[in-house]
Amino acid sequence: MIETIAEILQAYRSGAATPADIVARSYARFRAHADPAMFITLRDESAVLAEASALESADKSLPLYGVPVAVKDNIDVAGLPTTVACAAFAYRAEADATAVARLRAAGALILGKLNLDQFATGLVGTRSPYGTPRNLFDARLIPGGSSSGSGVAVGAGIVPLTLGTDTAGSGRVPAAFNNIVGLKPSVGLVSTRGVVPACRTLDCVTVFTLTVDDAMTALQVMAAFDEADPYSRPRRLGPAAPPQPVRLGVPRADQRQFFGDKISAAAYDAALATLAALGATITEVDFAPFYETAGFLYNGPWIAERYVVAARVLEKSPEAILPVTRQIIEAGRDLRTVDAFEAFYRLEELRRIRDRTFRALDALVVPTAPSTYSIADVNAEPVELNNRLGTYTNFVNLLDLCGFAVPASIGRNGLPFGITLLAPGGEDGRLVALARQFETTTGLPRGAIK
């Protein structure tokens, strides 16, 4: 059985389990799962068990009391290496990232650091010298990235909560492929201090859990203004629920992109029908501006931000970076300043279109990913297929939107399909009630279904 955070806390309150019991079970499940590519660094079990035992004297009302957590390996955990899946870049963190520190203060127990697409560049989960975490539904398929280990660890029931990051969709695509919830907060709501950036101006720390309520529990712990983080913003979680009936926008039928995946297209239609049955009004929206915005992320000046982070390794040890990752990041080396400003100007125009769009809507509903692909196919076409996965995710941070990725169905091919609810930045709370209602209505089991 895969337990939620809420179920673990209830077990503690009832005396049915102790933090040491749950930690020991997490390690046992990891050994039984036998996927060496999930973690890059796994802490010694005895050390975590000692921390769990010490919690016995702590306040049991802490929101994450005794909850085992694992963290994407571009987020600092004191005393552990931060590698971004590149040994030539690695360093030992002297302090916890702000988000990790807040989890610890809430009672969480950190088990280790999870695999990722190198330098958090990719949505596939195959771009790591530490291996490819195993897809829980079909080992031939990609697990989703860049937060690959984060998605798999929750979906496999190793831990009920992991942290990821999201620039292009890395906190949402792995959620869809692992049949779990992925919460991408508004930019700046959760501090990114102690996170190795991909694009520093856009990055978000994200949450993977089994349920919507679990995700919100974690977000409420981490959401706080951080004076020491220049990109932190004093944002609130926003209204607790949208007005009724909720007004949802969807891409125009002739603009929807599934790249020939008829099963995903049908699953999206079914999800919209479920939302309509819940009382939502569904309105088609011209998605051309959103697709145009998405194109900026890897074909505009923001790719230069990735180069800034990897420059030292590219100059001294370029062979330490995987060829496809190096190809993508090196494109940011010689961008012209004039091109950057032209893109900045156009983005502000697109943000005005965003504002006009949301005046008539409470949220957008999009497929989290249009399809999925095999590892072999991604290895053959690493850039094109990765770009396809970002169809409905790449524009989100550029337009300062928040998002909730939730499971929608299991297709006749046996694979999970998910949708993402999107709202303007600062309105994270608006999505919660809708996501929770959809979750309850579908009644879909979470994680790997055996």
C-alpha positions as CSV (number, residue, x, y, z in Angstrom):
1,M,0.0,0.0,0.0
2,I,1.2,3.5,-0.9
3,E,0.5,5.9,2.0
4,T,-0.2,9.6,1.7
5,I,1.2,12.2,4.1
6,A,-2.2,12.4,5.8
7,E,-2.3,8.7,6.3
8,I,1.2,8.6,7.8
9,L,0.4,11.4,10.2
10,Q,-2.8,9.6,11.3
11,A,-0.8,6.5,11.9
12,Y,1.5,8.5,14.2
13,R,-1.5,10.0,16.1
14,S,-3.1,6.6,16.6
15,G,0.1,5.0,17.8
16,A,0.1,2.5,14.9
17,A,3.5,3.6,13.7
18,T,6.5,5.7,14.7
19,P,8.8,7.8,12.5
20,A,11.5,5.1,12.7
21,D,8.9,2.5,11.4
22,I,8.1,4.6,8.4
23,V,11.7,5.4,7.6
24,A,12.7,1.8,7.8
25,R,9.8,0.9,5.5
26,S,10.9,3.6,3.0
27,Y,14.4,2.0,2.8
28,A,12.9,-1.5,2.6
29,R,10.7,-0.4,-0.3
30,F,13.6,1.2,-2.1
31,R,15.7,-2.0,-1.8
32,A,12.7,-4.0,-3.1
33,H,12.1,-1.6,-5.9
34,A,15.7,-2.1,-7.1
35,D,16.1,0.9,-9.2
36,P,19.7,2.2,-8.7
37,A,19.0,5.2,-11.0
38,M,16.4,6.7,-8.7
39,F,18.8,8.3,-6.2
40,I,22.2,9.9,-6.8
41,T,22.9,10.1,-3.1
42,L,21.0,8.1,-0.5
43,R,21.8,8.8,3.1
44,D,22.9,6.0,5.4
45,E,19.7,4.4,6.9
46,S,21.1,4.3,10.4
47,A,21.6,8.1,10.4
48,V,18.1,8.8,9.3
49,L,16.7,6.3,11.8
50,A,18.6,8.1,14.5
51,E,16.9,11.4,13.4
52,A,13.6,9.7,13.4
53,S,14.0,8.4,16.9
54,A,15.0,11.8,18.1
55,L,11.7,13.1,16.8
56,E,9.9,11.2,19.5
57,S,10.5,14.2,21.8
58,A,9.4,16.7,19.2
59,D,6.0,18.3,18.7
60,K,3.8,15.7,17.0
61,S,1.5,18.4,15.7
62,L,4.2,19.6,13.2
63,P,2.7,19.5,9.7
64,L,5.3,17.1,8.4
65,Y,6.1,15.3,11.6
66,G,8.2,12.2,10.7
67,V,7.4,12.4,7.0
68,P,10.2,10.9,4.8
69,V,11.2,13.3,2.0
70,A,13.7,13.1,-0.9
71,V,15.1,16.1,-2.8
72,K,16.1,16.6,-6.4
73,D,19.8,16.9,-6.7
74,N,20.0,20.5,-7.8
75,I,18.6,21.5,-4.3
76,D,21.1,21.8,-1.5
77,V,20.9,19.5,1.6
78,A,23.5,20.3,4.2
79,G,26.4,17.8,4.2
80,L,25.4,16.1,1.0
81,P,26.8,16.7,-2.5
82,T,24.8,18.7,-5.0
83,T,25.7,17.3,-8.4
84,V,23.0,18.5,-10.9
85,A,23.9,15.0,-12.4
86,C,27.4,16.3,-13.4
87,A,30.3,15.1,-11.3
88,A,32.6,17.9,-12.6
89,F,30.2,20.5,-11.2
90,A,29.5,18.8,-7.8
91,Y,30.1,20.5,-4.5
92,R,29.2,19.6,-0.9
93,A,26.4,21.8,0.4
94,E,27.2,23.7,3.6
95,A,23.6,24.6,4.4
96,D,20.1,23.5,3.5
97,A,18.3,25.3,0.7
98,T,15.6,27.5,2.2
99,A,12.8,25.1,1.1
100,V,14.6,22.1,2.6
101,A,15.2,24.0,5.9
102,R,11.5,24.8,6.1
103,L,10.6,21.1,5.5
104,R,13.0,20.1,8.3
105,A,11.5,22.7,10.7
106,A,8.1,21.2,10.0
107,G,9.3,17.7,11.0
108,A,10.4,16.2,7.7
109,L,13.2,13.6,7.5
110,I,15.4,13.9,4.4
111,L,16.5,10.5,2.9
112,G,18.7,11.7,0.0
113,K,19.1,13.4,-3.4
114,L,17.3,12.2,-6.5
115,N,18.4,11.8,-10.1
116,L,17.6,14.4,-12.7
117,D,18.2,15.4,-16.3
118,Q,21.7,17.0,-16.2
119,F,21.7,20.7,-15.2
120,A,17.9,20.3,-15.0
121,T,17.8,20.6,-18.8
122,G,15.2,18.3,-20.3
123,L,11.7,16.8,-19.8
124,V,12.6,13.3,-20.6
125,G,14.5,11.8,-17.6
126,T,17.1,10.1,-19.8
127,R,19.8,12.8,-19.7
128,S,21.8,11.7,-16.7
129,P,25.2,9.8,-16.4
130,Y,23.6,8.2,-13.3
131,G,21.2,6.3,-15.4
132,T,17.5,6.6,-16.3
133,P,15.0,6.0,-13.5
134,R,12.6,3.2,-14.4
135,N,9.2,4.1,-15.7
136,L,6.7,2.6,-13.3
137,F,4.2,1.5,-16.0
138,D,6.5,0.3,-18.8
139,A,10.2,0.1,-18.4
140,R,10.7,0.8,-22.1
141,L,9.3,4.3,-21.7
142,I,10.9,7.5,-20.4
143,P,10.1,8.5,-16.7
144,G,9.7,12.2,-17.5
145,G,12.2,14.9,-16.4
146,S,14.0,16.8,-15.5
147,S,12.7,15.8,-12.0
148,S,12.9,12.2,-13.0
149,G,13.9,10.6,-9.6
150,S,11.4,12.9,-7.8
151,G,8.4,11.6,-9.8
152,V,9.4,8.0,-9.7
153,A,10.1,8.0,-5.9
154,V,6.6,9.2,-5.1
155,G,4.9,7.0,-7.7
156,A,6.7,3.9,-6.4
157,G,5.7,4.6,-2.9
158,I,9.3,5.1,-1.6
159,V,8.4,8.5,0.0
160,P,5.1,10.4,0.0
161,L,6.8,13.8,-0.8
162,T,9.6,14.9,-3.0
163,L,10.9,18.3,-4.1
164,G,11.6,19.0,-7.8
165,T,12.2,22.1,-9.7
166,D,10.4,23.6,-12.7
167,T,11.5,25.9,-15.5
168,A,10.0,24.3,-18.6
169,G,7.7,21.7,-17.0
170,S,9.9,19.6,-14.8
171,G,7.5,19.8,-11.9
172,R,4.6,18.6,-14.1
173,V,5.6,16.2,-16.8
174,P,7.0,13.6,-14.3
175,A,3.8,13.9,-12.3
176,A,1.8,12.9,-15.4
177,F,4.0,9.9,-16.3
178,N,4.0,8.6,-12.7
179,N,0.3,9.1,-12.0
180,I,0.8,11.6,-9.2
181,V,0.2,15.2,-8.3
182,G,2.7,17.9,-9.3
183,L,2.4,21.4,-7.9
184,K,4.2,24.2,-9.6
185,P,3.8,27.4,-7.5
186,S,3.9,30.9,-8.6
187,V,7.3,32.2,-9.4
188,G,8.9,33.6,-6.2
189,L,6.3,32.1,-3.8
190,V,8.8,29.4,-2.6
191,S,12.4,30.6,-2.2
192,T,15.0,29.2,-4.6
193,R,17.9,30.1,-2.4
194,G,20.2,27.1,-2.3
195,V,18.9,25.8,-5.7
196,V,21.3,25.5,-8.6
197,P,19.4,27.4,-11.2
198,A,18.5,26.4,-14.7
199,C,17.0,29.8,-15.6
200,R,17.3,31.8,-12.4
201,T,14.6,34.3,-13.4
202,L,12.0,31.6,-14.0
203,D,12.8,28.7,-11.7
204,C,10.4,27.3,-9.1
205,V,10.8,24.7,-6.4
206,T,8.0,22.2,-6.9
207,V,6.2,19.5,-5.0
208,F,5.4,15.9,-5.9
209,T,2.8,14.0,-3.8
210,L,0.0,11.5,-4.1
211,T,-2.8,13.9,-3.4
212,V,-3.8,17.5,-3.8
213,D,-4.1,18.0,-0.1
214,D,-0.7,16.6,0.5
215,A,0.8,19.0,-2.0
216,M,-0.9,21.9,-0.4
217,T,0.4,20.8,3.0
218,A,4.0,21.0,1.7
219,L,3.4,24.3,-0.1
220,Q,2.0,25.9,3.0
221,V,5.2,24.9,4.8
222,M,7.5,26.3,2.2
223,A,5.7,29.4,1.0
224,A,7.3,32.4,2.6
225,F,9.1,35.5,1.5
226,D,12.9,35.1,1.8
227,E,14.7,38.4,2.2
228,A,18.0,36.7,1.2
229,D,16.7,35.5,-2.1
230,P,16.5,38.4,-4.7
231,Y,13.9,36.4,-6.7
232,S,11.6,35.7,-3.7
233,R,8.3,37.6,-3.8
234,P,5.9,38.4,-0.9
235,R,3.1,36.5,-2.5
236,R,0.0,34.9,-0.9
237,L,-1.5,31.6,-1.9
238,G,-4.5,33.5,-3.2
239,P,-8.3,32.8,-2.9
240,A,-9.2,29.4,-1.5
241,A,-11.7,28.7,-4.3
242,P,-12.8,30.1,-7.6
243,P,-16.3,31.6,-8.1
244,Q,-19.1,29.3,-9.2
245,P,-19.6,28.2,-11.8
246,V,-15.9,28.1,-12.6
247,R,-14.8,29.3,-16.0
248,L,-12.2,27.2,-17.7
249,G,-10.3,27.9,-20.9
250,V,-9.0,25.2,-23.2
251,P,-7.0,25.3,-26.5
252,R,-9.2,25.6,-29.6
253,A,-9.9,22.2,-31.0
254,D,-8.0,22.9,-34.2
255,Q,-4.9,24.0,-32.2
256,R,-4.6,21.0,-29.9
257,Q,-1.4,19.1,-30.4
258,F,-1.1,15.4,-29.5
259,F,1.3,14.4,-32.3
260,G,-0.8,11.5,-33.4
261,D,-1.5,10.1,-30.0
262,K,-5.3,9.4,-30.2
263,I,-5.4,7.9,-26.8
264,S,-4.2,11.1,-25.1
265,A,-6.5,13.2,-27.2
266,A,-9.5,11.1,-26.1
267,A,-8.3,11.2,-22.5
268,Y,-8.2,15.0,-22.6
269,D,-11.7,15.1,-24.0
270,A,-12.9,12.8,-21.3
271,A,-11.3,15.0,-18.6
272,L,-13.0,18.1,-20.0
273,A,-16.3,16.2,-19.9
274,T,-15.7,15.4,-16.2
275,L,-15.0,19.0,-15.5
276,A,-18.1,20.1,-17.3
277,A,-20.2,17.6,-15.3
278,L,-18.8,19.2,-12.2
279,G,-20.5,22.5,-13.3
280,A,-17.5,24.2,-15.1
281,T,-18.1,26.2,-18.2
282,I,-15.6,25.3,-20.9
283,T,-14.5,28.0,-23.3
284,E,-12.1,27.5,-26.2
285,V,-9.2,30.0,-26.3
286,D,-6.8,31.0,-29.1
287,F,-3.6,29.3,-28.0
288,A,-1.3,30.8,-30.6
289,P,0.1,33.4,-28.1
290,F,0.9,30.6,-25.6
291,Y,2.6,28.5,-28.2
292,E,4.6,31.5,-29.3
293,T,5.7,32.2,-25.7
294,A,6.7,28.5,-25.3
295,G,9.1,28.9,-28.2
296,F,11.1,31.6,-26.4
297,L,12.3,29.2,-23.6
298,Y,14.8,27.3,-25.7
299,N,15.0,29.5,-28.8
300,G,15.2,32.9,-27.1
301,P,17.6,34.7,-24.7
302,W,16.6,32.6,-21.6
303,I,18.9,29.8,-22.9
304,A,21.8,32.1,-22.0
305,E,20.8,31.7,-18.3
306,R,21.6,28.0,-18.6
307,Y,24.9,28.8,-20.1
308,V,25.8,31.1,-17.1
309,V,25.4,28.1,-14.7
310,A,27.3,25.6,-16.8
311,A,30.0,27.9,-18.1
312,R,32.8,26.8,-15.8
313,V,32.3,23.1,-16.7
314,L,31.9,23.8,-20.4
315,E,35.2,25.7,-20.4
316,K,37.2,23.3,-18.3
317,S,35.7,19.9,-18.8
318,P,33.2,20.0,-21.6
319,E,33.2,16.2,-21.9
320,A,31.6,16.0,-18.5
321,I,28.4,17.3,-20.0
322,L,26.3,14.9,-22.0
323,P,26.4,15.7,-25.8
324,V,22.7,16.7,-26.1
325,T,22.8,18.8,-22.9
326,R,26.0,20.5,-24.1
327,Q,24.4,21.2,-27.5
328,I,21.4,22.9,-25.9
329,I,23.3,24.9,-23.4
330,E,26.1,26.1,-25.7
331,A,23.4,27.7,-27.9
332,G,23.3,30.4,-25.2
333,R,26.9,31.4,-25.5
334,D,26.7,33.9,-28.4
335,L,23.2,35.4,-28.2
336,R,23.0,39.0,-29.2
337,T,21.9,41.6,-26.7
338,V,19.6,43.2,-29.3
339,D,17.8,39.9,-29.8
340,A,17.4,39.6,-26.1
341,F,15.7,42.9,-25.8
342,E,13.4,42.2,-28.8
343,A,12.3,39.0,-27.0
344,F,11.8,40.9,-23.7
345,Y,9.6,43.4,-25.5
346,R,7.5,40.7,-27.2
347,L,7.1,38.8,-24.0
348,E,5.5,41.8,-22.3
349,E,3.1,42.0,-25.2
350,L,2.2,38.4,-24.8
351,R,1.7,38.9,-21.0
352,R,-0.9,41.5,-21.9
353,I,-2.7,38.9,-24.0
354,R,-2.4,36.6,-21.0
355,D,-4.2,39.3,-18.9
356,R,-7.0,39.7,-21.4
357,T,-7.4,36.0,-21.6
358,F,-7.8,35.5,-17.9
359,R,-10.3,38.4,-17.5
360,A,-12.9,36.0,-18.8
361,L,-11.5,32.8,-17.1
362,D,-10.7,31.4,-13.7
363,A,-8.2,28.9,-15.0
364,L,-6.8,27.2,-18.1
365,V,-6.9,23.4,-18.4
366,V,-4.3,21.7,-20.6
367,P,-2.9,18.2,-21.1
368,T,0.2,18.0,-18.9
369,A,2.0,16.3,-21.8
370,P,0.6,15.5,-25.2
371,S,2.1,12.0,-25.3
372,T,4.9,9.8,-24.0
373,Y,7.8,8.2,-25.8
374,S,10.1,5.2,-25.5
375,I,13.7,5.6,-24.3
376,A,14.8,4.3,-27.7
377,D,12.8,7.0,-29.6
378,V,14.1,9.8,-27.3
379,N,17.7,8.6,-27.8
380,A,17.1,8.7,-31.6
381,E,15.4,12.2,-31.6
382,P,16.4,13.7,-28.2
383,V,15.7,17.4,-29.0
384,E,12.5,17.1,-31.1
385,L,10.7,14.7,-28.8
386,N,11.7,16.7,-25.7
387,N,10.3,19.8,-27.3
388,R,7.0,18.1,-27.9
389,L,6.7,17.2,-24.2
390,G,7.0,20.9,-23.5
391,T,4.0,21.9,-25.7
392,Y,1.7,22.7,-22.8
393,T,4.4,23.5,-20.2
394,N,7.1,25.7,-21.7
395,F,5.1,28.9,-21.6
396,V,3.9,28.7,-18.0
397,N,6.8,30.3,-16.1
398,L,7.5,32.9,-18.8
399,L,3.9,34.1,-18.4
400,D,4.1,33.9,-14.6
401,L,1.4,31.3,-14.1
402,C,1.0,28.7,-11.3
403,G,-0.1,25.2,-12.0
404,F,-1.5,22.0,-10.5
405,A,-0.9,18.8,-12.5
406,V,-3.3,16.0,-11.5
407,P,-3.9,12.5,-12.8
408,A,-6.9,12.2,-15.0
409,S,-7.1,8.6,-16.2
410,I,-5.4,5.3,-17.1
411,G,-5.7,4.7,-20.8
412,R,-6.4,1.5,-22.6
413,N,-2.7,1.3,-23.2
414,G,-2.2,1.0,-19.5
415,L,-0.5,4.4,-19.2
416,P,-1.5,7.4,-17.1
417,F,-2.7,10.6,-18.5
418,G,-2.8,13.9,-16.6
419,I,-4.2,17.4,-16.9
420,T,-2.8,20.7,-15.6
421,L,-4.8,23.5,-14.2
422,L,-3.2,27.0,-14.7
423,A,-4.0,30.3,-13.1
424,P,-2.2,33.7,-12.9
425,G,0.7,34.1,-10.6
426,G,-0.4,34.7,-7.0
427,E,-3.6,32.7,-7.4
428,D,-2.3,29.3,-6.4
429,G,-5.1,28.8,-3.9
430,R,-7.7,29.3,-6.7
431,L,-6.7,25.9,-8.2
432,V,-6.9,23.8,-5.0
433,A,-10.7,23.4,-4.7
434,L,-11.0,22.6,-8.4
435,A,-8.1,20.1,-8.3
436,R,-9.5,18.5,-5.2
437,Q,-13.0,18.1,-6.7
438,F,-11.6,16.6,-9.9
439,E,-9.4,14.3,-7.9
440,T,-12.4,13.1,-5.8
441,T,-14.6,12.6,-8.9
442,T,-12.1,10.5,-10.8
443,G,-11.3,8.4,-7.8
444,L,-8.2,7.2,-9.6
445,P,-5.6,5.2,-7.6
446,R,-2.2,7.0,-7.3
447,G,1.3,6.0,-8.3
448,A,2.0,2.7,-9.9
449,I,-1.0,0.5,-10.3
450,K,-0.2,-3.2,-10.0
